[in-house]
């Protein structure tokens, strides 16, 4: 190649000023920020999440009561536990808006053969929810559909009214607890003769619900207590005030349980 020195001498390359190069770099950087994290955070913050969703919800889960208690709520993160036939499982998940409703997805730990995942579609006021439970083990368990309603405390003229707080009742070599979260714990000693009992205490767990003056319990499967369901009767006596009464005892399973110490 022949070099043309005259052409080379006539070309003068001027350097770009430093301040102009800096401005061009800044403009380029600003131009790529349309999907910045700050903008995404601003969009997400426009969602007005409820002040609180904590509470206990009750529903019919394939013929027996289920109670879902939400006791942790921060931002859109929710956690709590559920009780079904005495089996208590921790749950955690995320709350998201969906039209006029709220969708809460909750997962059980997954280390129990009866664990699964919940999808709860709450009404705007969080009074009710339509629920779906999908088991982890789909080979032997089926999906469940159910409806939940919030468990609300009500003022009552009854002393020892069930559902307002945890209730522990004592009997002869036995006791039973009807807890507000829907769990029921029945402790008893097997009878050997009319006056002697075995030394080993048996514990049976379940979930309970009240219908009128009856309490119905769905028990967890167990080796000691060969029953799936039990019925207990609340026995009241009339109080001194008008329309008032107080709980005297609870009868069921051939035993009597007394309220109070």
Secondary structure, DSSP 8 states (H G I E B T S, - for coil): ----HHHHHT-------HHHHHHHHHHHHHHT-TT-HHHHHHHHHTS---S---EEEEEEETTEEEEEEEEEEETTEEEEEEEETTEEEEEEEEEEEETTEEEEEEEE-S-STT-EEEEEEE-TTSSEEEEEEEES-TTT---EEEEEEE------SEET-TTSS-EEEEETTEEEEE-TTSEEEEEEEEESSSS-EEEEEEEEEEEEEEETTEEEEEE---SS---SEEEEEEEEEE-SSTT-EEEEEEEETTEEEEE--
